[in-house]
Amino acid sequence: MSLEVERKYLGASEGELVPRLQKLQARQVLAPHFESNTVYDTAQGTLFADHRLLRLRSREWADHADGVLTCKLPMADLILATGPVKRREELEIPLASREHISNMARILRELGYAPTGCYEKVRSSWTVTLDGATAHLDMDTLPFVQAVEIEAAPDVLEHLEGLLGLDKFPLSAKSYHVLYLEWLAAHNRPADTRMVFAPDRRTLLRSTLHLAD
């Protein structure tokens, strides 16, 4: 179990941030990979109504794949001087192979949960240590935006965003799902629980990662 304190920075890209991270002696802990996520709920939508998330994630590299089952439980947001950060209690079960991911999907269905949404991204992950405390950064390419997400203690998060110049970007404590729904509405598009790449862009991204489509 972990306590998640995070903030997203919208529009920030890996190309801008990697040189700054390298100057801070940051370490890349996950190479770029293609990530697929499926959100599950009951037929009555009870998890969504209780602000809980049940998610099955798969991650693909050229030579292997793995996954994780995650349950996120709500907590009140923290309000810092520079804005809010989201807090979630997070429970995870790692899955070591495609077979494990497939078996977990079946278990969820047998227990009465069904897919209610899905989303894709390309992600790479870094860690950086400041004054003895470690922060985790995820750099994401999504169908509608590039973003950086930091998970850290609040004081470390604020310090790091200044060092990386992230304080110049729009920030959010909202989930990607909520941000996507807001983006769809702003572009006069209908709400959709499938945040996936257009087929041609998906093919290009996967090809760049040396993955079969």
HELIX and SHEET records of a PDB file:
HELIX    1   1 GLU A   14  LYS A   23  1                                  10    
HELIX    2   2 THR A   46  ALA A   49  1                                   4    
HELIX    3   3 ARG A   98  GLU A  110  1                                  13    
HELIX    4   4 PRO A  154  LEU A  163  1                                  10    
HELIX    5   5 LEU A  166  LYS A  168  5                                   3    
HELIX    6   6 TYR A  176  ALA A  186  1                                  11    
HELIX    7   7 PRO A  199  THR A  208  1                                  10    
SHEET    1   A 9 LEU A  78  LEU A  80  0                                        
SHEET    2   A 9 GLY A  83  LEU A  95 -1                                        
SHEET    3   A 9 SER A   2  LEU A  10 -1                                        
SHEET    4   A 9 GLN A 146  GLU A 151 -1                                        
SHEET    5   A 9 ALA A 133  THR A 141 -1                                        
SHEET    6   A 9 ALA A 114  LEU A 130 -1                                        
SHEET    7   A 9 ARG A  27  ASP A  41 -1                                        
SHEET    8   A 9 LEU A  53  GLU A  60 -1                                        
SHEET    9   A 9 ALA A  65  PRO A  74 -1                                        
SHEET    1   B 4 LEU A  78  LEU A  80  0                                        
SHEET    2   B 4 GLY A  83  LEU A  95 -1                                        
SHEET    3   B 4 SER A   2  LEU A  10 -1                                        
SHEET    4   B 4 LEU A 171  SER A 172 -1                                        
SHEET    1   C 7 LEU A  78  LEU A  80  0                                        
SHEET    2   C 7 GLY A  83  LEU A  95 -1                                        
SHEET    3   C 7 SER A   2  LEU A  10 -1                                        
SHEET    4   C 7 GLN A 146  GLU A 151 -1                                        
SHEET    5   C 7 ALA A 133  THR A 141 -1                                        
SHEET    6   C 7 ALA A 114  LEU A 130 -1                                        
SHEET    7   C 7 ARG A 194  MET A 195  1                                        
END                                                                             
